[in-house]
Amino acid sequence: MEIAKLVLKLTGSSSEIRFHPLPTDDPKVRRPDISQARALLKWEPQVSLEDALNRTITYFRKTLSP
């Protein structure tokens, strides 16, 4: 919900957030764990979630514009 609200804010959209039943095989809990990437690859995220969303929004606006 937090990400959906942030996308609406960043895009200036007035879209409504809707909830639908999950598919039966959908994972009920998503908690990505990057500890292995940190330990094995010495990797750390370099971009904040908001910045990444802004970049993605900009890309799709350019790509999908007529």
N, C-alpha and C positions, 0 to 999 in steps of 0.2 A: 504494500500500500504506500509505503514511504517513497519508493522509487516511482510509482505511478503518479503520485502527487507532484514529485519533483519534475517529471517529464511534462506534465501539464503546465507547471509554472514556467519552465524554461522555454516551452514552445508558445506560450501565450494562448494555449488551447482552452476552449470552453467545453470540451468533451466531457461526457459523464463516465465515471469509472463504473463498470458493470462486473458483477460476479456471476460466474457460470460454474456448474458442477465440474469437478476435475475428472479427467479420464481415469479409469480404474487402475491403470498401471503408472499413474503419475506419482512421483515421490512426494510424501506428505511433508517432509521437512527438507529444506535446502540450506545447508550451511557449508558453503565452500571453504575448504581448509587449504591454505597455501603454505602450511608449515613445511611440507616436503620440498616445495620449490625454494623456500628460504634456505633450508638445510642443505639440499643437494646442489642447487644451482646458484646459491647466494643471490637470489632474486627478490626484489622488493618492488611493489607497485610504484610507479613514477608519476602517475596522474590521479588526481582526486576523482571521485565518482561524478561530481558536478561538472568538472572540466571534460571528462570523457563523454558525458552525455551531450554537452555543448558541442564538442567536436563531431559526434555522431549526428546530431541534429543539423549542423551546418553541412555535413557531407550529403545527407539525404535531401536537404533543401536544394543544393546545387545539382545533385544527380537527377532528382525527379522534376525539376523545373522545366517547363516547356521551352 
